[in-house]
Amino acid sequence: MRVLGVTGGTGTGKSTVTGILKKMGCEVIDADKIAKSLQRKGTAVFREIVEYFGEEAVDKETGELDRGRLSKRVFDSPGDLLALNRIVHKAVAKEIKRRLTVLRKRDVACAVLDVPIPVENGFFDVSDCVWAVVANDDLRIERLMERNGYTEEEAERRIAAQLSNSEYAALADVVIDNEGTYEELERLVDFEFRRTVLPDEKP
């Protein structure tokens, strides 16, 4: 089984790329979805987050994490962001590896990791090839304002809190430039998949 790691900053269209790969027959493992499930009330990750951030991180009505408040705090504090990532990443990496083991037993041809933050454990160490999805910041801001309802300042802050496009690109085997139409992106994904992930098949 080939494992393709796909990463990129918010608003670049990383999940659009992995959605295309899913339509092509790949099995997609979404790190964000795993992280959300592992942070539900009562889990070990939930308890560790509350221990670090305090009860103010919990929504008093639902008992679940108050994601809005937690998000605001970590984006205002690089130290808190690192702490949250450290807590969550180790659990997500373990689950990603478990799922890859299951897919190998099913004899799946290709698994795709949809991972926003490229880390060694659970991403680089299990990926045969890494793609970075990039787009210019103006376009990313526009997408975040439309998709998430952010103000321009909020969108800029979230982009600034992550690696830059050039930093993502430097970590990757392939850079996917997502500034055109969806059809153009589909053609690029298909070409690069055949060229770098399944090299035995001619593009």
Secondary structure, DSSP 8 states (H G I E B T S, - for coil): -EEEEEEE-TTS-HHHHHHHHHHTT-EEEEHHHHHHHHTSTTSHHHHHHHHHH-GGGB-TTTSSB-HHHHHHHHHH-HHHHHHHHHHHHHHHHHHHHHHHHHHHHTT-SEEEEE-SS--IIIIITT-SEEEEEE--HHHHHHHHHHHH---HHHHHHHHHTS--HHHHHHH-SEEEE--S-HHHHHHHHHHHIIIIISTTS--
